[in-house]
């Protein structure tokens, strides 16, 4: 792929060229990840956990957050791997998710998973987020798609060097992880409830 379009900067970050519009870069992001047109109009979202697909409703609150989250992927370069989502989760939590409850919920869970599978990367993302800005502090504006990627990076202070994580970054990340634990446990219970119910029905039927 031409370097004018895409530059790989690390295993979990891909840099879209500053000269592209955000719209062009987002389309490349969709194509590279098999997202079609972004899936904003789909009724269900599929999440692969290894070979096992999990489905959950694509709520209006989630769509509102994901429209901004996808642009964040473009300007930060974080990929959609488990590690990449954990890193961008740390970045979004540290830079704030505003009134987007869906973003807080999804990112806190990604953050907790991330400290287990890629703790150093999540810490770097979190430290970067504390020094930069994101788009969650306003509604999605189609006009942002017409900006150049470099211009939007500049507006969000993402064109600065990544900071070295310090003691305060570590302390605040730990505090967020503690807050995320009850939410993560509740989510696991909710996800497991249908399986438990089906198992109970089978036991009753066989009994």
HELIX and SHEET records of a PDB file:
HELIX    1   1 UNK A   22  UNK A   33  1                                  12    
HELIX    2   2 UNK A   60  UNK A   76  1                                  17    
HELIX    3   3 UNK A   82  UNK A   95  1                                  14    
HELIX    4   4 UNK A  101  UNK A  117  1                                  17    
HELIX    5   5 UNK A  119  UNK A  131  1                                  13    
HELIX    6   6 UNK A  142  UNK A  146  5                                   5    
HELIX    7   7 UNK A  149  UNK A  155  1                                   7    
HELIX    8   8 UNK A  167  UNK A  206  1                                  40    
SHEET    1   A 2 UNK A   6  UNK A  10  0                                        
SHEET    2   A 2 UNK A  13  UNK A  16 -1                                        
SHEET    1   B 2 UNK A  44  UNK A  49  0                                        
SHEET    2   B 2 UNK A  52  UNK A  57 -1                                        
END                                                                             
